[in-house]
Amino acid sequence: MPVFRQIHGGMPRHGQTGPGPSASRATETLATRLAWECRVQITTDGHRAYLEAVEGAFGMDVDCAQLQKIYGAAMENHSRYSLAKCIGCDMKTVSGNPDPKHVSTSFVERQNLSMRMSMRRFTRLTNAFSKKVDNHAAAVALWFMYYNFCRVRQTLGVTPAMEAGISNHLWSLEELVGLWETVEAVA
């Protein structure tokens, strides 16, 4: 997920309808990485597995809100992949005291769009899929490192990692590949 001082991110959803192990794993990992002095605010969509995962990972020590979009009727004469128009949102406080100014799923939706547009394995009807889950995980990890450490954002003027104070310079692709080679040599 993109690196920001104010964390915005999403959790993987693998078609589960109940409490999902992948949502729980992702949330527990997030909780261990956010051992900061500030209180964490999380916004989820209406997927129930996220609510249970957030409670399991953070307990009540989190400001959590749920934001569900309300869609109108599907439009006629549109292709089968056209979305219905969003006509509103319903926000509910789940725990703590989330700041309504920061209750949003827009950051993760934009990040997911960037990932889908940059990696064809995430688009519909493509032949650029990963046959092995390890290859898929490696491609995603490599893309996130590039996205956060090597690519300057127009809105920030620096990389997200530099903005968050995690890195003091723009990483080159050589540094990124060198890090990958170092990790593989240790493993």
Residue frames as qw, qx, qy, qz and C-alpha x, y, z in Angstrom:
[[0.000, 0.889, 0.459, 0.000, 0.00, 0.00, 0.00],
 [0.324, 0.727, -0.078, 0.600, 1.20, 3.53, -0.53],
 [0.550, -0.275, -0.456, 0.644, 3.28, 4.97, 2.26],
 [0.079, -0.725, -0.110, -0.675, 1.84, 8.06, 3.92],
 [0.014, 0.206, -0.634, 0.745, 2.12, 9.48, 7.44],
 [0.638, 0.093, 0.365, -0.671, -1.61, 9.13, 7.51],
 [0.224, -0.103, 0.940, 0.235, -2.02, 5.54, 6.40],
 [0.701, 0.338, 0.024, -0.628, -4.47, 4.84, 3.59],
 [0.083, 0.327, -0.909, -0.245, -4.68, 1.33, 2.35],
 [0.821, 0.010, -0.139, -0.553, -6.72, -1.68, 1.51],
 [0.497, -0.293, 0.810, -0.108, -6.75, -5.33, 2.28],
 [0.203, 0.145, -0.824, -0.509, -6.97, -8.12, -0.25],
 [0.702, 0.123, 0.382, -0.588, -10.36, -9.64, -0.88],
 [0.042, 0.233, -0.909, -0.344, -10.42, -13.09, -2.42],
 [0.502, -0.170, -0.612, -0.587, -14.14, -13.56, -2.94],
 [0.222, -0.185, -0.865, 0.409, -14.92, -14.38, 0.68],
 [0.343, -0.605, -0.393, -0.601, -18.33, -13.66, 2.09],
 [0.702, -0.677, -0.221, 0.007, -17.52, -14.26, 5.76],
 [0.386, -0.839, 0.351, 0.155, -14.51, -13.62, 7.98],
 [0.829, 0.522, -0.175, 0.096, -11.67, -14.18, 5.58],
 [0.819, -0.371, 0.057, 0.434, -8.23, -15.42, 6.50],
 [0.551, 0.350, 0.135, 0.746, -6.58, -13.08, 4.00],
 [0.145, -0.822, -0.111, -0.539, -8.31, -10.00, 5.48],
 [0.731, -0.682, -0.011, 0.028, -7.27, -11.12, 8.98],
 [0.809, -0.071, 0.096, 0.576, -3.66, -11.75, 7.91],
 [0.348, 0.575, 0.141, 0.727, -3.42, -8.40, 6.15],
 [0.342, -0.839, -0.082, -0.416, -4.89, -6.51, 9.12],
 [0.816, -0.537, 0.017, 0.215, -2.65, -8.27, 11.65],
 [0.695, 0.159, 0.111, 0.693, 0.38, -7.43, 9.51],
 [0.074, 0.735, 0.138, 0.660, -0.78, -3.82, 9.31],
 [0.583, -0.791, -0.082, -0.168, -1.25, -3.65, 13.10],
 [0.829, -0.337, 0.049, 0.443, 2.30, -4.92, 13.75],
 [0.538, 0.313, 0.171, 0.764, 3.74, -2.35, 11.33],
 [0.092, -0.741, -0.161, -0.646, 1.85, 0.55, 12.85],
 [0.656, -0.500, -0.417, 0.382, 3.43, 0.46, 16.29],
 [0.242, 0.481, -0.031, 0.842, 3.66, 4.25, 16.19],
 [0.117, -0.186, -0.572, 0.790, 2.87, 6.67, 18.96],
 [0.377, 0.075, -0.069, -0.921, -0.20, 8.04, 17.18],
 [0.596, 0.236, 0.667, -0.380, -3.63, 6.48, 17.05],
 [0.129, -0.015, 0.803, 0.582, -4.56, 4.70, 13.81],
 [0.556, 0.400, 0.255, -0.682, -7.64, 5.52, 11.74],
 [0.191, -0.009, 0.900, 0.392, -8.95, 2.93, 9.29],
 [0.593, 0.319, 0.056, -0.737, -11.78, 3.18, 6.78],
 [0.296, 0.018, 0.933, 0.204, -13.30, 0.02, 5.33],
 [0.423, -0.054, -0.464, -0.776, -15.98, -0.59, 2.77],
 [0.746, -0.215, 0.105, -0.622, -19.00, -2.76, 3.53],
 [0.722, 0.175, -0.669, -0.012, -17.15, -6.09, 3.43],
 [0.739, -0.619, -0.008, -0.266, -17.88, -7.71, 6.82],
 [0.906, -0.028, -0.191, 0.376, -14.60, -9.62, 6.94],
 [0.345, 0.531, -0.216, 0.743, -12.74, -6.31, 7.29],
 [0.454, -0.676, 0.097, -0.573, -14.68, -5.30, 10.40],
 [0.933, -0.359, -0.008, -0.020, -13.93, -8.59, 12.12],
 [0.799, 0.241, -0.149, 0.531, -10.30, -8.46, 10.98],
 [0.098, 0.664, -0.192, 0.716, -9.79, -4.90, 12.27],
 [0.659, -0.620, 0.116, -0.410, -11.30, -5.79, 15.65],
 [0.975, -0.145, -0.058, 0.157, -9.16, -8.92, 15.87],
 [0.683, 0.335, -0.142, 0.634, -5.92, -7.08, 15.04],
 [0.116, 0.471, -0.186, 0.855, -6.43, -3.74, 16.83],
 [0.204, -0.444, -0.751, 0.444, -9.13, -4.51, 19.40],
 [0.011, 0.904, 0.426, -0.019, -10.82, -1.25, 20.34],
 [0.411, -0.633, 0.136, 0.642, -7.52, 0.68, 20.09],
 [0.286, 0.102, 0.573, 0.761, -8.35, 2.11, 16.65],
 [0.368, 0.486, 0.180, -0.772, -10.57, 4.75, 15.11],
 [0.209, 0.077, 0.883, 0.414, -12.52, 2.78, 12.52],
 [0.486, 0.420, 0.154, -0.751, -15.25, 3.89, 10.14],
 [0.463, 0.237, 0.814, 0.259, -17.20, 2.03, 7.50],
 [0.262, 0.494, -0.143, -0.817, -18.03, 3.82, 4.28],
 [0.477, 0.294, 0.815, 0.149, -20.56, 2.20, 1.97],
 [0.105, 0.175, -0.373, -0.905, -21.32, 3.67, -1.43],
 [0.511, 0.463, 0.610, -0.390, -24.92, 3.83, -2.57],
 [0.133, -0.104, 0.675, 0.718, -25.41, 3.15, -6.27],
 [0.559, 0.336, 0.080, -0.754, -28.34, 4.08, -8.49],
 [0.864, 0.302, 0.378, -0.141, -29.98, 1.83, -11.05],
 [0.559, -0.132, 0.575, 0.582, -27.78, 0.47, -13.81],
 [0.276, 0.586, -0.169, -0.743, -27.76, 2.64, -16.91],
 [0.812, 0.415, 0.405, -0.060, -29.23, 1.33, -20.12],
 [0.666, 0.734, -0.037, 0.130, -27.19, 1.03, -23.32],
 [0.133, -0.817, 0.558, -0.050, -23.88, 0.65, -21.53],
 [0.576, 0.334, -0.746, -0.007, -21.39, -2.16, -21.89],
 [0.818, -0.371, -0.435, -0.069, -21.54, -5.05, -19.45],
 [0.641, -0.109, -0.391, 0.651, -18.60, -3.64, -17.44],
 [0.036, -0.556, -0.014, -0.830, -20.14, -0.20, -16.91],
 [0.225, -0.226, -0.738, 0.595, -20.73, 0.66, -13.28],
 [0.146, -0.815, -0.538, -0.156, -23.90, 2.18, -11.94],
 [0.124, 0.670, -0.135, 0.720, -23.63, 5.83, -10.84],
 [0.406, -0.252, -0.643, 0.599, -22.69, 6.43, -7.19],
 [0.168, -0.719, -0.349, -0.577, -25.47, 8.58, -5.77],
 [0.422, -0.778, 0.185, -0.427, -24.26, 8.85, -2.19],
 [0.475, 0.246, -0.761, 0.368, -22.33, 7.35, 0.72],
 [0.708, -0.627, -0.170, -0.279, -23.29, 6.03, 4.13],
 [0.333, 0.474, -0.637, 0.508, -20.69, 6.48, 6.90],
 [0.780, -0.560, -0.205, -0.188, -20.86, 4.59, 10.19],
 [0.081, -0.689, 0.640, -0.331, -18.47, 4.77, 13.13],
 [0.837, -0.030, -0.546, -0.031, -17.33, 1.25, 14.02],
 [0.730, -0.475, -0.303, 0.387, -14.99, 2.03, 16.92],
 [0.466, -0.221, -0.063, 0.854, -13.22, 4.96, 18.51],
 [0.135, 0.832, 0.239, -0.482, -13.63, 8.47, 17.16],
 [0.589, 0.214, 0.464, 0.626, -12.75, 8.57, 13.44],
 [0.002, 0.509, -0.039, -0.860, -12.25, 12.04, 11.96],
 [0.616, 0.598, 0.488, -0.159, -14.97, 12.44, 9.29],
 [0.262, 0.855, -0.288, -0.343, -12.59, 14.58, 7.17],
 [0.021, 0.536, -0.824, -0.183, -10.38, 11.52, 6.73],
 [0.650, 0.151, 0.720, -0.191, -13.03, 8.83, 6.26],
 [0.537, 0.640, -0.276, -0.475, -12.44, 7.87, 2.66],
 [0.843, -0.004, 0.510, 0.171, -11.77, 4.88, 0.45],
 [0.518, 0.847, -0.048, -0.107, -10.60, 7.13, -2.41],
 [0.092, -0.762, 0.631, 0.112, -6.88, 6.68, -1.69],
 [0.517, -0.165, 0.838, 0.060, -6.99, 2.90, -1.83],
 [0.681, 0.582, 0.430, -0.117, -9.34, 2.95, -4.82],
 [0.351, 0.887, -0.266, -0.139, -6.88, 5.18, -6.70],
 [0.249, -0.584, 0.769, 0.072, -3.97, 3.00, -5.63],
 [0.670, 0.134, 0.730, -0.038, -5.81, -0.11, -6.82],
 [0.614, 0.763, 0.154, -0.129, -6.52, 1.57, -10.16],
 [0.107, 0.835, -0.525, -0.125, -2.83, 2.50, -10.52],
 [0.450, -0.324, 0.831, 0.028, -1.85, -1.09, -9.74],
 [0.707, 0.399, 0.578, -0.084, -4.38, -2.55, -12.22],
 [0.502, 0.856, -0.033, -0.119, -3.28, -0.15, -14.95],
 [0.005, -0.785, 0.616, 0.062, 0.44, -0.79, -14.30],
 [0.227, -0.240, 0.944, 0.008, 0.27, -4.57, -13.95],
 [0.546, 0.083, -0.498, -0.668, -1.81, -6.30, -16.57],
 [0.306, -0.072, -0.943, 0.112, -2.22, -9.35, -14.34],
 [0.071, 0.337, 0.650, -0.678, -4.88, -7.35, -12.44],
 [0.397, 0.244, -0.181, -0.866, -7.04, -6.37, -15.42],
 [0.764, 0.218, 0.488, -0.362, -10.01, -8.30, -16.68],
 [0.844, 0.499, 0.193, -0.050, -9.80, -10.66, -19.62],
 [0.152, 0.839, -0.516, -0.083, -6.03, -10.76, -19.87],
 [0.955, 0.110, -0.253, 0.106, -3.49, -13.47, -20.55],
 [0.309, 0.598, -0.490, 0.553, -0.85, -11.80, -18.37],
 [0.750, -0.580, 0.022, -0.318, -1.71, -13.78, -15.26],
 [0.073, -0.583, 0.784, -0.199, 0.68, -15.48, -12.83],
 [0.786, -0.013, -0.581, -0.212, 0.65, -19.25, -12.93],
 [0.627, -0.164, -0.615, 0.449, 2.42, -19.48, -9.55],
 [0.354, -0.890, -0.284, -0.051, 1.34, -17.58, -6.45],
 [0.626, -0.493, 0.067, 0.600, 5.01, -16.91, -5.56],
 [0.387, 0.224, 0.379, 0.810, 5.53, -15.17, -8.91],
 [0.128, -0.783, -0.439, -0.421, 2.41, -13.12, -8.34],
 [0.542, -0.789, -0.173, 0.233, 3.54, -12.09, -4.84],
 [0.593, -0.242, 0.200, 0.742, 6.98, -11.16, -6.16],
 [0.232, 0.472, 0.433, 0.732, 5.50, -9.02, -8.95],
 [0.295, -0.857, -0.354, -0.230, 3.23, -7.19, -6.51],
 [0.627, -0.643, -0.047, 0.436, 6.08, -6.60, -4.03],
 [0.518, 0.014, 0.300, 0.801, 8.34, -5.30, -6.77],
 [0.059, 0.661, 0.436, 0.608, 5.63, -2.95, -8.04],
 [0.429, -0.861, -0.273, -0.016, 4.93, -1.55, -4.56],
 [0.623, -0.445, 0.082, 0.638, 8.62, -0.90, -3.93],
 [0.348, 0.263, 0.392, 0.810, 8.84, 0.91, -7.27],
 [0.143, -0.767, -0.476, -0.406, 5.60, 2.82, -6.58],
 [0.508, -0.836, -0.187, 0.085, 6.72, 4.00, -3.13],
 [0.609, -0.581, 0.206, 0.499, 10.49, 4.48, -3.55],
 [0.492, -0.033, 0.510, 0.705, 11.30, 5.04, -7.26],
 [0.144, 0.576, 0.579, 0.559, 8.41, 7.02, -8.71],
 [0.071, -0.137, -0.255, 0.954, 8.00, 10.72, -7.91],
 [0.112, 0.683, 0.719, -0.068, 4.39, 11.84, -7.45],
 [0.187, 0.529, 0.249, 0.790, 3.37, 15.02, -9.23],
 [0.412, -0.798, -0.278, -0.340, 1.24, 16.09, -6.27],
 [0.732, -0.631, -0.038, 0.254, 4.06, 15.57, -3.74],
 [0.271, 0.891, -0.361, 0.052, 7.14, 16.42, -5.80],
 [0.095, -0.504, 0.846, -0.145, 8.85, 13.44, -4.12],
 [0.488, -0.072, -0.852, -0.172, 8.19, 9.73, -3.65],
 [0.677, -0.590, -0.228, -0.376, 5.70, 8.59, -0.97],
 [0.836, -0.243, -0.308, 0.385, 8.61, 7.05, 0.98],
 [0.376, 0.227, -0.155, 0.885, 10.46, 10.37, 0.99],
 [0.331, -0.558, -0.148, -0.746, 7.30, 12.23, 2.03],
 [0.810, -0.505, -0.250, -0.161, 6.84, 9.81, 4.95],
 [0.229, -0.818, 0.496, -0.178, 10.47, 10.19, 6.02],
 [0.951, -0.117, 0.285, 0.019, 11.30, 6.52, 5.30],
 [0.767, 0.221, 0.231, 0.557, 13.80, 7.36, 2.57],
 [0.188, -0.770, 0.016, 0.610, 16.01, 10.39, 2.08],
 [0.015, 0.448, -0.562, -0.695, 16.49, 10.00, -1.68],
 [0.786, 0.378, -0.082, -0.482, 14.87, 8.87, -4.91],
 [0.694, -0.224, 0.672, 0.129, 15.74, 5.21, -5.43],
 [0.338, 0.481, -0.601, -0.542, 17.13, 4.15, -8.79],
 [0.928, 0.097, -0.164, -0.321, 16.01, 0.94, -10.48],
 [0.579, 0.394, -0.657, 0.279, 19.53, -0.40, -9.87],
 [0.167, -0.326, 0.655, -0.661, 19.06, 0.10, -6.10],
 [0.786, -0.034, 0.167, -0.594, 15.69, -1.64, -6.23],
 [0.888, 0.257, -0.371, -0.086, 17.07, -4.64, -8.13],
 [0.335, 0.446, -0.691, 0.460, 20.11, -4.70, -5.83],
 [0.467, -0.276, 0.518, -0.662, 17.83, -4.91, -2.80],
 [0.914, 0.098, -0.032, -0.393, 15.94, -7.79, -4.41],
 [0.731, 0.388, -0.541, 0.149, 19.20, -9.61, -5.16],
 [0.001, 0.433, -0.682, 0.589, 20.35, -9.09, -1.55],
 [0.707, -0.146, 0.349, -0.598, 17.11, -10.57, -0.20],
 [0.930, 0.231, -0.210, -0.194, 17.39, -13.57, -2.52],
 [0.492, 0.479, -0.649, 0.328, 21.04, -14.14, -1.49],
 [0.274, -0.353, 0.638, -0.627, 20.07, -14.22, 2.19],
 [0.824, 0.014, 0.220, -0.522, 17.15, -16.60, 1.57]]
